[in-house]
Structure formats: C-alpha cells, structure tokens
Amino acid sequence: MKRRMRAPGAGSASVVSLVLLWLLGLPWTWSAAAALGVYVGGGGWRFLRIVCKTARRDLFGLSVLIRVRLELRRHQRARHTIPRIFQVVAQRQPDRLALVDAGSGVCWTFAQLDAYSNAVANLFCRLGFTPGDVVAILLEGRPEFVGLWLGLAKAGVEAALLNVNLRREPLAFCLGTSGAKALIFGGELAAAVAEVSGQLGKSLLKFCSGELGPEGILPDARLLDPLLKEASTAPLAQPPDKGMDDRLFYIYTSGTTGLPKAAIVVHSRYYRIAAFGHYAYSMQVADVLYDCLPLYHTAGNIMGVGQCLLYGLTVVLRKKFSASRFWDDCVKYNCTVVQYIGEICRYLLKQPVREAEGRHRVRLAVGNGLRPAIWEEFTERFGVRQIGEFYGATECNCSIANVDGKVGSCGFNSRILPHVYPIRLVKVNEDTMELLRDAQGLCIPCQAGEPGLLVGQINQQDPLRRFDGYISESATSKKIAHSVFRKGDSAYLSGAKILGAGCGDGGPPSYLSSSPLPGVEGKAGMAAIADPHGQLSPNVLYQELQKVLAPYARPIFLRLLPQVDTTGTFKIQKTRLQHEGFDPRQTSDRLFFLDLKQGHYLPLDQSVYTRICSGAFAL
C-alpha cells in the first residue's frame, strides 16, 4: 500500500500486454520485440522493472478477481442465494462434519446443519414472519448461531447480529434501530436482555435458546428449542423469491467511536468476502479451519464460517479465544487453517512453549492486524508457512489482500493494471481527515510512502464494487465522497482510525484518541476531556461509561485538560494530543489509567507509566 497509485499511460499499457504474454509463456513476434525496444529506448526502464517485480503477484490477484466475479455473475443470473448454495454443498457431502464446538465437543454434520436451519425457517414461517422481516440474534458463538441466521435467511427473514458484549443503552439502541420483530437470545445472556426489556416494547417477541442461566426464563419469553423440535426439517415448499443482491443480515460496527451502526450485508457481499479468502489463500475442501473469532462480526462469520457454507470445509468454533487452548484445539481437531487478529498472535507468542505448538498441522493463518515486529517471530516459532493478511471493513468495497507473503503488508494495488480494481490511497488533512483536492476538484493520490485514506470507486451494478451502506441513510451518506477518481463519480471512504468529537448541550469538550503501547499489538483508547475547574471525578465517569459503552469501547486512559486546543474554525487540535499520548513527561495535565482488576481509574505518574511500558500492568 506504500507504492504510488498512479495509472500508467498508453505506452505503459502496451508494454504491459507484451510482458504479460512473455510471463504467460506465449511467443513474441518480431514486431512486438521491436515495439518493446522502442519503448525501453524511450525511457520505459522504470516501468518495465515494476512489471517484472509485480506481474506474477498481480496476475494471480487478477485470476482471483476474475474467478470470483464470474462465479458471482453466474449465481446472480440463476437467482441463487447463500442458503441455496449451502444446500447444494450439504447434499453433496451430508455426512461430513460442518461445525464443531470446541468448548462443548458438539459436532454437526452438513445434514444436521441443513435440518436445523430448515426447522428454523419452517417455524418462523408458521409464526407469521415474512420475507423482509428482521429478527435479532444475541447468542454466543456456537453451531446454533449459524443455524439460526441461515434458517432465517431460508425464509427470507433478515437477521440482526448483535454483539454479545452490548449492555443497557447500546443494546437497546441496536435492537431499536434494527426494526426487529423478534429477539432470539442465549440463556447465558438472559440478564442482559432483562436489563433492557422495559425499553423494547411489548410487541417484540422473545425466544430463549440453549440452557437457562440462574435467572431462568424471562416472563415474556418462549423457549425456542422445544419449538424447533416440533418444526419440520424439510426444505420450505415455497422458498422466498430472493437473489444475490437482496439483504442477508446486518452486522454492527464496533461502536468504539459512537453507538454501533448496522451495516447491510447482501448475499453477494457474503459470497464475495468468503470467496476472495478461499481463492486468494488457496484453501481446499479437505482443510479444517479454526475460528475463535466472534460470529457477530465479519471475520468470524463470513471469512470463517463462509468456508463451511460455500465450500464444504469443516469449521471448528470456540466462542472465546483462549491462548492456552489454541494449539491444543488445533491438534485435537487436525486444523490446517486458523484465523487471527493481531492481538491473538501476540498473546500466543507470550505463552510458554508447549508441546502442541510443534505437533499441529496448521499451514495458513488468515486475518488482519499482524504487525511486522512479530510477523516473522510468529511464523518461525509456530511453523506456519503462510500468513494471509488482509484489510477490509464489513461494508467496504475496497478490500485488499497480501497474496505473496510480503512481511508487514496488508495488501496491494496493482501498478500495471490499476483500473481492474479501482481503489486508491488519497491525501487527507491529518487533523480533520478531510479529503484534499487538486485544482480540478479531484482527490490527490498519495505518493510512495505517504499515508492516506483508502477509497474505492462505487459501481452498484458490479458485485465487487457496490456499496450497500447501513440501515441509517445518514450514516451511509457520510461514507460516500464524490468526484474522487473523476468528475461526478462516487467512492466509498474507508473508516478513519481516530475521530474527534465535541459534546453538545453544554457538556465538556472531549477528544477520543488511541495511543500505542510499547511491546503491545494495537492501541489503547484515550479520552481527553476539558475539566477547567477540576470537578470531574474519574470514577463517577467510569460508572456512567459502564452504562453506555461496551467493555472494549471504554477508554483505558484519561487526560483531563484545562481546555481543549482548537483551530481557527473551532476544530479540535488532535495532533499534539496524539503525539504526547499518556506520557507524564510530555504534559502537566492530570492523567489516569483504568485498572480493570479494581474496576476504576487510578492516577498515572512516571512510575506507573514506566510499569505500563514494561508490561508490569496488564491493560
């Protein structure tokens, strides 16, 4: 992504064609050789060097792109859907293991998953649900989770996949904005549902799945499992008239910069994400994939489970990542592919050496966020031959992938075939994240080595370039920019990693940032809040944050400012705060850190800062 994303000229295009013929082993004519000689003599050496260095990678990427596009077009013409594609897979290998719950040891064959999802479809049709209705699912990651949304999809009902960490206001908000007519929740989450029942309205149907917790069944809920046992497991007599461009389910953004937004996932988007992962990293039907990521997010439920539903792989689920059990699970279930996020790799490296890490059969790790600093250490210690690093948001149309194993790379944009997949890094104002434009009003491409914002040109007729956005139209519009590549076009804006926000209604100005921690993957959230009179109580603040933010969204560090620096247009000056972070040597502001064991904020001085940086404090 650090290379210049500038399209070659006509001369470049001609030499690309000639060189590609040579790389494909096709003979050249004397005229082609002469044309190449003229081009090189005219100063084309630099571009020729780029062709020779990147053509093999780019051709492989192009072959994946073409394969996925052709398959999507075929499914679109045939009016196929994800449930329809799965049924074909299930009929082909009914007795093969589809899903394994590593926590309980429960195993589902493809026939069992098909039957369970058919029962779900028949039950909700009998209950009066029709295509286009929405049902929310709040369930920990286990085979039933997959069977539920898949069964709802067979009936044309759209699932809203809720984050199991949500509580109180965020949970009620997500349920309300989804427009759900029913909620299916796991017995283990009954207490969370009880907290918001008064805000959900009496018309919302509630179904409890799985074993009951100590709270028992909620007074206005029905047990789902007995109802499913009575339902028919035969396919629906009249499947809904749905196609690849229709809505499948909703996945919520993490909500680290505000309340979560429901991203629309259509059938073609599900297929596209799973297919790209499958072909880009050469997965095979015989592979067994280990998936310990949340199923309410894209990586776990599409990139991971999608290999099961679309290609017939066995997927081993664990509802929560465990560093101590990771390699034991891989050995026990003969896993050959694992999924990760950057933190997972670091946690595994922090574990003491154990026998299982040398006995596994894992050849491929797929995910995102693996930092260059630990990349080679991870591959060498655990003997994983291939890292499938990629970048992409649930809703984006500009996903990229590292297909050639380059250490530290999350993907590439072709220099020799730039228009095949029109994405680009463009310059932005680093303080405001606003797009910078040239004299013609178009966005300015980044030069080699410059940071920028990744954008993807939108084409709603192309399943690889469409942008379906969110349930909220205003949230959708904020992700679209115009006149980016050329006048009058539209492009998707990938999300900024740091956002500034001012509180309304007379509240104190604040800034949400993220600070790197030495020796730690990722960043820790920091909230800088104006407290000119020293009246803010960090612990009272934390009590309020617990009510409205999921645990992962609560800031680890607090910085209380006498005032917030602003620009001449009253925009928060973020650069200085980002640079200084939580280092007490850099500021005289009051600093605090969140001690998760004690459950409140503690003052942060130089000695505490040193202990945090040395890893003595676990954040």
C-alpha positions in Angstrom: 0.0 0.0 0.0 3.0 2.3 0.2 3.6 2.4 -3.5 2.4 5.2 -5.7 -1.1 4.5 -7.1 -0.8 6.3 -10.5 -2.2 4.8 -13.7 0.3 4.1 -16.4 -0.1 5.8 -19.7 -0.9 4.3 -23.1 2.7 3.4 -23.7 2.8 1.6 -20.4 -0.4 -0.3 -21.2 1.2 -1.6 -24.5 4.3 -2.8 -22.8 2.3 -4.4 -20.1 0.5 -6.5 -22.7 3.8 -7.6 -24.2 5.4 -8.5 -20.9 2.3 -10.4 -19.7 2.5 -12.5 -22.9 6.1 -13.3 -22.1 5.3 -14.2 -18.4 2.5 -16.5 -19.6 4.9 -18.3 -21.8 3.5 -17.2 -25.1 5.8 -16.4 -28.1 6.6 -12.9 -29.2 6.6 -11.7 -32.7 9.5 -9.7 -34.2 7.2 -6.6 -34.3 6.4 -7.0 -30.6 10.0 -7.2 -29.7 10.7 -4.2 -31.8 7.9 -2.2 -30.1 9.4 -3.2 -26.7 12.8 -2.0 -27.9 11.4 1.4 -28.9 9.6 1.7 -25.5 12.7 0.8 -23.5 14.8 3.2 -25.6 12.3 5.9 -24.8 12.8 5.7 -21.0 10.5 2.9 -20.0 13.0 1.0 -17.9 11.5 2.1 -14.6 8.0 0.8 -15.5 9.4 -2.4 -17.0 11.2 -3.0 -13.7 7.8 -2.6 -11.9 6.2 -5.1 -14.3 8.9 -7.7 -13.8 8.7 -7.3 -10.0 4.9 -7.3 -9.6 3.4 -9.1 -12.6 3.4 -12.6 -11.0 1.6 -11.3 -7.9 -0.8 -9.1 -9.9 -1.7 -11.8 -12.4 -2.5 -14.2 -9.5 -4.6 -11.4 -7.9 -6.3 -10.8 -11.3 -7.1 -14.5 -11.7 -8.8 -14.5 -8.2 -10.7 -11.4 -9.1 -11.9 -12.8 -12.4 -12.9 -16.1 -10.8 -14.9 -14.5 -8.0 -16.6 -12.1 -10.5 -17.6 -14.9 -12.9 -19.0 -17.1 -10.1 -21.0 -14.1 -8.7 -22.4 -13.3 -12.1 -23.4 -17.0 -12.5 -25.2 -17.0 -9.2 -26.9 -13.7 -9.9 -28.3 -14.9 -13.2 -29.5 -18.1 -11.6 -31.1 -16.1 -8.7 -29.2 -18.1 -6.2 -28.7 -17.1 -2.5 -26.4 -18.2 0.3 -28.9 -20.7 1.6 -29.4 -22.2 -1.9 -25.6 -22.5 -2.4 -25.3 -24.2 1.0 -28.0 -26.7 0.3 -26.1 -27.9 -2.8 -22.9 -28.3 -0.6 -24.9 -30.2 2.1 -26.5 -32.5 -0.5 -23.0 -33.3 -1.9 -21.5 -34.2 1.5 -24.2 -34.8 4.1 -22.1 -36.8 6.5 -19.0 -34.6 6.6 -18.5 -32.5 9.7 -19.7 -28.9 9.1 -19.3 -27.3 12.5 -17.6 -28.4 15.7 -18.0 -26.6 19.0 -14.5 -26.9 20.7 -15.9 -25.8 24.0 -18.6 -28.5 24.4 -17.3 -31.0 21.8 -20.7 -31.0 20.0 -20.3 -31.8 16.3 -22.8 -31.0 13.5 -22.7 -32.7 10.1 -23.8 -30.8 7.0 -27.1 -32.8 7.1 -27.7 -31.7 10.7 -27.0 -28.1 10.0 -29.3 -28.2 7.0 -32.0 -29.9 9.0 -31.7 -27.4 11.9 -31.8 -24.4 9.6 -34.8 -25.9 7.8 -36.6 -26.2 11.2 -35.9 -22.5 11.9 -37.2 -21.5 8.5 -40.4 -23.5 8.9 -41.0 -22.4 12.5 -40.8 -18.7 11.7 -42.9 -19.0 8.6 -45.5 -20.7 10.8 -45.3 -17.9 13.3 -46.2 -15.4 10.6 -42.8 -13.9 9.6 -42.5 -12.9 6.0 -39.6 -12.0 3.7 -38.0 -8.7 4.7 -38.9 -9.0 8.4 -36.0 -8.7 10.8 -35.1 -10.9 13.8 -32.3 -10.0 16.1 -29.9 -12.7 17.4 -28.0 -12.3 20.7 -26.1 -15.5 21.1 -22.6 -16.7 21.9 -20.6 -18.4 19.1 -21.8 -21.9 18.7 -23.3 -24.0 15.9 -26.9 -22.8 16.7 -25.8 -19.2 15.9 -25.0 -20.2 12.3 -28.1 -22.4 12.1 -30.4 -19.6 13.2 -29.3 -16.9 10.8 -29.1 -19.4 8.0 -32.6 -20.7 8.7 -34.0 -17.2 8.9 -32.4 -16.5 5.5 -34.1 -19.6 4.1 -37.4 -17.9 5.0 -36.2 -14.6 3.6 -36.0 -13.1 7.1 -33.0 -10.9 7.8 -31.0 -11.4 11.0 -29.5 -8.5 13.0 -26.4 -10.0 14.6 -25.9 -8.3 18.0 -22.6 -8.0 19.8 -22.9 -10.1 22.9 -20.9 -7.5 24.9 -23.6 -4.9 24.5 -25.5 -3.8 27.6 -28.2 -1.3 28.5 -28.4 1.7 26.2 -26.2 0.4 23.4 -28.1 -2.9 23.4 -31.5 -1.2 23.4 -30.3 1.2 20.7 -29.1 -1.6 18.4 -32.4 -3.6 18.8 -34.5 -0.5 18.2 -32.6 0.7 15.1 -32.7 -2.8 13.6 -36.5 -2.8 13.3 -36.6 -6.4 14.7 -39.9 -8.0 15.3 -38.3 -10.7 17.4 -35.2 -11.4 19.5 -33.5 -14.7 19.9 -31.1 -14.7 22.8 -29.0 -17.3 24.5 -29.9 -18.4 28.0 -26.5 -17.2 29.1 -27.5 -13.6 28.1 -30.9 -13.5 29.8 -29.7 -11.0 32.4 -28.6 -8.6 29.7 -32.0 -8.8 28.0 -33.8 -8.4 31.3 -32.0 -5.1 31.8 -33.5 -3.6 28.6 -36.8 -5.4 28.5 -38.7 -2.3 29.6 -37.2 -0.3 26.6 -38.0 -2.8 23.9 -41.8 -2.6 23.7 -44.4 -5.3 24.3 -44.7 -6.2 20.6 -41.2 -7.6 20.4 -41.3 -11.4 20.6 -38.6 -13.0 22.6 -37.2 -16.6 22.3 -34.6 -18.1 24.5 -32.1 -20.6 23.0 -29.9 -23.1 24.9 -29.5 -23.8 28.6 -31.1 -21.3 31.0 -28.9 -19.3 33.4 -29.6 -18.7 37.1 -32.2 -16.1 36.2 -34.4 -18.7 34.5 -36.7 -17.9 31.6 -37.9 -14.3 31.3 -41.6 -13.9 31.9 -42.3 -12.7 28.4 -40.0 -15.1 26.5 -40.6 -18.5 25.0 -38.2 -21.5 24.9 -37.0 -21.9 21.3 -35.5 -25.4 21.4 -38.8 -27.2 22.1 -40.5 -25.3 19.3 -37.7 -26.2 16.9 -38.0 -29.9 17.8 -41.6 -29.8 16.7 -40.9 -28.0 13.5 -40.5 -29.7 10.1 -36.9 -30.3 9.0 -37.9 -30.5 5.3 -37.0 -27.6 3.0 -39.6 -24.9 2.5 -42.2 -25.8 -0.1 -42.1 -22.3 -1.4 -38.7 -20.6 -0.9 -38.8 -16.8 -1.0 -38.0 -15.0 -4.2 -34.6 -13.7 -3.3 -31.4 -13.1 -5.2 -27.7 -12.2 -4.6 -28.4 -8.5 -4.4 -31.0 -8.9 -1.6 -30.3 -8.4 2.1 -29.0 -11.3 4.1 -28.3 -9.9 7.5 -26.9 -6.9 9.4 -23.5 -6.7 11.1 -22.9 -3.9 13.6 -19.8 -1.8 13.6 -17.8 -2.0 16.8 -19.1 1.3 18.2 -15.7 2.4 19.5 -16.4 6.0 18.2 -20.1 6.2 19.0 -23.1 3.9 19.0 -22.9 0.9 16.7 -24.2 1.2 13.1 -25.9 -1.7 11.4 -24.1 -2.5 8.1 -26.1 -4.1 5.4 -24.7 -7.5 4.2 -26.4 -8.7 1.0 -25.9 -12.2 -0.3 -23.3 -11.2 -2.9 -21.2 -9.4 -0.3 -21.2 -12.6 1.9 -20.1 -14.6 -1.1 -17.5 -12.1 -2.2 -15.7 -11.9 1.1 -15.7 -15.7 1.6 -14.7 -16.4 -2.0 -11.8 -14.0 -2.0 -10.4 -15.6 1.1 -10.9 -19.1 -0.3 -9.1 -18.5 -3.6 -6.6 -15.9 -2.6 -5.1 -18.3 0.0 -5.7 -21.5 -1.9 -8.0 -23.2 0.7 -9.1 -26.7 -0.1 -12.2 -28.8 0.8 -10.0 -31.0 2.9 -8.9 -28.1 5.1 -10.2 -27.7 8.7 -10.5 -24.1 9.8 -10.2 -23.0 13.4 -12.4 -20.0 14.1 -12.2 -18.4 17.6 -13.5 -15.0 16.5 -16.9 -13.5 17.3 -19.6 -14.8 14.9 -21.4 -11.4 15.1 -18.6 -9.9 13.1 -17.4 -10.3 9.5 -14.1 -12.2 10.0 -15.6 -15.0 12.1 -19.0 -15.4 10.4 -18.1 -14.7 6.8 -14.4 -15.2 6.2 -14.5 -18.2 8.6 -18.0 -19.8 8.6 -18.3 -18.9 4.9 -15.7 -21.6 4.1 -18.1 -24.1 5.5 -21.3 -22.9 3.9 -20.0 -22.2 0.5 -17.1 -24.6 0.0 -17.7 -27.5 2.4 -14.8 -27.1 4.8 -15.1 -28.2 8.5 -15.0 -25.2 10.8 -14.1 -25.6 14.4 -15.7 -22.9 16.6 -14.6 -21.6 20.0 -16.8 -18.9 21.4 -13.9 -17.1 23.1 -10.2 -17.1 22.2 -8.0 -18.9 24.6 -4.3 -18.6 24.2 -3.6 -21.7 26.4 -6.0 -23.9 24.4 -5.4 -22.6 20.9 -2.8 -25.1 19.7 -4.3 -28.0 21.7 -7.6 -27.4 19.8 -5.7 -27.3 16.5 -4.0 -30.6 17.3 -7.2 -32.3 18.6 -9.3 -31.3 15.5 -6.5 -31.6 12.9 -6.9 -27.9 11.9 -4.9 -26.7 8.9 -6.1 -23.1 8.8 -6.5 -20.7 11.7 -8.0 -17.2 12.0 -6.4 -14.3 13.9 -6.5 -10.7 14.8 -3.2 -9.0 15.7 -3.7 -9.4 19.4 -4.2 -13.1 19.1 -0.8 -13.6 17.6 0.8 -11.5 20.3 -1.0 -13.4 23.0 0.2 -16.7 21.5 3.8 -15.6 21.5 3.5 -14.6 25.1 2.6 -18.1 26.1 5.2 -20.5 27.4 6.4 -23.1 24.8 4.2 -26.1 24.8 4.3 -29.4 23.0 1.1 -28.9 21.0 2.6 -25.9 19.1 5.1 -28.3 17.4 2.5 -31.1 16.6 -0.2 -29.1 14.8 -0.8 -29.2 11.0 -1.6 -25.5 10.5 -0.2 -24.2 7.3 -2.1 -21.0 6.9 -3.1 -18.1 9.3 -5.7 -15.7 7.9 -6.6 -12.4 9.5 -5.6 -8.8 9.9 -3.5 -6.7 12.3 -0.4 -8.8 12.4 2.4 -6.2 12.9 5.8 -6.5 11.1 7.6 -6.6 14.5 6.2 -10.0 15.4 5.3 -11.4 11.9 8.5 -13.5 11.4 8.7 -14.5 15.0 5.2 -15.9 14.8 5.8 -17.8 11.6 9.2 -19.2 12.8 8.1 -20.2 16.3 4.9 -21.9 15.3 5.9 -23.2 11.8 3.0 -21.5 10.0 4.2 -21.3 6.4 1.7 -18.8 5.1 0.2 -15.6 6.5 -3.0 -14.4 4.8 -3.1 -10.8 6.0 -5.9 -8.7 4.5 -7.7 -5.4 5.1 -11.4 -4.7 4.7 -14.4 -3.5 6.6 -17.8 -5.2 6.6 -19.4 -2.7 4.3 -16.4 -1.6 2.2 -15.8 -2.1 -1.5 -12.0 -1.7 -1.4 -10.7 -4.8 0.4 -7.1 -5.7 -0.2 -5.1 -8.9 0.5 -1.5 -9.9 0.8 -1.3 -12.8 -1.6 2.5 -13.1 -1.9 3.5 -13.3 1.7 5.3 -10.0 1.9 6.1 -9.4 5.6 4.2 -6.5 7.0 1.9 -5.9 4.0 -1.9 -5.9 4.3 -2.4 -6.0 0.5 -1.6 -4.2 -2.7 -3.0 -2.2 -5.5 -1.7 -3.1 -9.0 0.6 -0.6 -10.7 0.3 -2.3 -14.0 -3.5 -3.0 -14.0 -4.8 -0.1 -11.9 -8.3 0.1 -13.4 -9.3 -3.5 -13.0 -10.0 -2.9 -9.3 -10.3 0.9 -8.8 -9.0 1.7 -5.3 -6.6 4.3 -4.3 -4.9 5.9 -1.3 -5.7 9.7 -1.3 -4.3 12.5 0.7 -6.2 13.9 3.7 -5.8 16.6 6.3 -4.3 14.7 9.2 -6.1 16.8 11.8 -9.6 16.8 10.3 -9.4 13.7 8.0 -10.9 15.8 5.2 -10.1 14.9 1.6 -7.5 17.1 -0.1 -8.3 18.1 -3.7 -6.4 19.4 -6.7 -7.2 22.4 -8.9 -9.7 20.3 -10.8 -11.5 19.3 -7.6 -10.4 15.7 -7.7 -8.8 13.8 -4.8 -5.0 13.8 -4.8 -3.3 10.3 -4.9 -0.7 9.6 -2.3 2.9 9.3 -3.4 5.1 6.4 -2.4 5.5 6.2 1.3 2.8 8.7 2.1 -0.1 7.8 4.5 -3.6 8.3 3.2 -7.2 7.2 3.2 -8.2 4.1 1.2 -11.1 4.7 -1.1 -13.0 2.5 -3.6 -14.9 3.7 -6.6 -18.6 2.7 -6.4 -20.5 0.8 -9.1 -23.8 -0.6 -7.9 -24.0 -2.8 -11.0 -20.8 -4.6 -10.1 -21.0 -7.0 -7.1 -17.3 -6.4 -6.4 -17.6 -2.6 -6.3 -21.1 -1.9 -4.9 -21.7 -0.2 -1.5 -24.8 -1.1 0.4 -24.1 1.1 3.4 -26.1 1.0 6.6 -29.7 0.9 7.8 -29.2 4.6 8.6 -29.3 6.6 5.4 -27.4 9.5 7.1 -24.6 7.1 8.2 -24.4 5.8 4.6 -24.1 9.2 3.0 -21.2 10.1 5.3 -19.2 7.2 3.8 -19.6 8.4 0.2 -17.5 11.1 -1.5 -18.0 12.5 -5.0 -15.5 13.4 -7.7 -12.8 11.3 -6.3 -11.3 9.5 -9.3 -13.0 11.6 -11.9 -15.7 14.3 -12.1 -19.1 13.2 -10.9 -18.1 9.7 -9.7 -18.7 8.4 -6.2 -16.4 6.4 -3.9 -16.5 4.7 -0.5 -14.4 6.2 2.2 -12.7 3.7 4.5 -13.0 4.4 8.2 -10.6 6.7 9.9 -8.8 5.2 12.9 -9.0 8.4 15.1 -12.1 10.6 15.4 -12.6 13.9 17.2 -16.0 14.8 18.7 -17.4 17.7 20.7 -20.1 17.1 23.3 -23.3 19.1 22.9 -25.7 20.6 25.4 -23.0 22.4 27.3 -21.1 19.3 28.1 -17.2 19.4 28.4 -15.4 19.3 25.1 -13.6 15.9 24.6 -11.4 14.1 22.2 -11.2 10.3 21.7 -7.8 9.1 20.5 -5.7 5.9 20.6 -2.2 5.5 22.0 0.4 2.9 21.1 1.8 0.8 23.9 5.4 -0.4 23.8 5.6 -4.1 23.1 1.9 -4.4 22.6 -0.2 -5.0 19.5 -2.8 -2.4 18.6 -3.5 0.8 20.6 -5.3 1.7 23.8 -8.1 4.2 23.8 -7.6 7.6 25.5 -10.2 10.2 26.3 -9.0 13.8 26.7 -11.7 15.9 28.5 -11.7 19.6 29.3 -12.0 20.0 33.1 -11.1 23.6 33.7 -12.4 23.6 37.3 -11.1 20.2 38.3 -14.5 18.9 39.2 -14.7 15.8 37.1 -14.5 12.5 39.1 -12.8 9.8 37.0 -14.6 7.0 38.9 -18.0 8.6 38.6 -17.3 8.9 34.9 -16.4 5.2 34.7 -19.7 4.3 36.4 -21.5 6.2 33.7 -19.4 4.7 30.9 -20.3 1.2 32.1 -23.9 2.0 31.4 -23.5 3.2 27.9 -20.3 1.6 26.4 -19.3 -2.0 25.9 -16.1 -3.0 27.7 -13.9 -2.8 24.6 -15.1 0.8 23.9 -14.2 2.2 27.3 -11.1 4.4 27.3 -8.1 2.9 29.1 -6.5 6.3 29.7 -8.0 9.6 30.8 -6.4 13.0 30.3 -8.1 16.0 32.0 -7.2 19.3 30.3 -7.7 22.8 31.5 -9.1 23.5 28.0 -9.1 21.8 24.6 -7.0 23.4 21.9 -8.9 24.2 18.7 -8.2 25.6 15.3 -9.4 28.9 13.9 -12.6 27.1 12.7 -13.1 25.5 16.2 -12.0 22.0 15.2 -10.1 20.1 17.9 -6.3 20.1 17.5 -5.6 16.4 17.7 -2.0 16.3 16.6 -0.4 17.4 19.8 -2.6 15.1 21.9 -1.8 12.2 19.6 2.0 12.9 19.9 2.1 13.3 23.7 -0.3 10.4 24.5 -0.3 9.4 28.1 3.4 10.1 28.8 3.5 12.3 32.0 6.9 13.7 30.9 5.1 15.3 27.9 2.3 17.1 29.8 1.3 18.6 33.1 -2.4 17.5 32.6 -3.9 15.1 35.1 -3.6 11.5 33.8 -5.4 8.3 34.8 -5.4 4.7 33.7 -8.1 2.1 34.0 -7.2 -0.7 36.5 -9.5 -3.5 35.2 -9.0 -5.6 38.3 -10.1 -2.9 40.7 -12.7 -1.5 38.3 -11.8 2.2 38.4 -9.4 4.8 37.2 -6.1 5.3 39.1 -3.7 8.3 38.9 -0.9 7.8 36.3 2.5 9.2 37.3 6.0 8.5 36.0 6.5 5.3 38.0 3.1 3.9 36.8 3.9 4.9 33.2 7.2 3.0 33.4 5.5 -0.1 34.8 2.8 0.1 32.0 5.5 0.4 29.3 7.4 -2.5 30.8 4.3 -4.7 30.8 4.0 -4.9 34.6 0.5 -3.7 34.4 -1.8 -5.8 32.2 -4.1 -3.5 30.3 
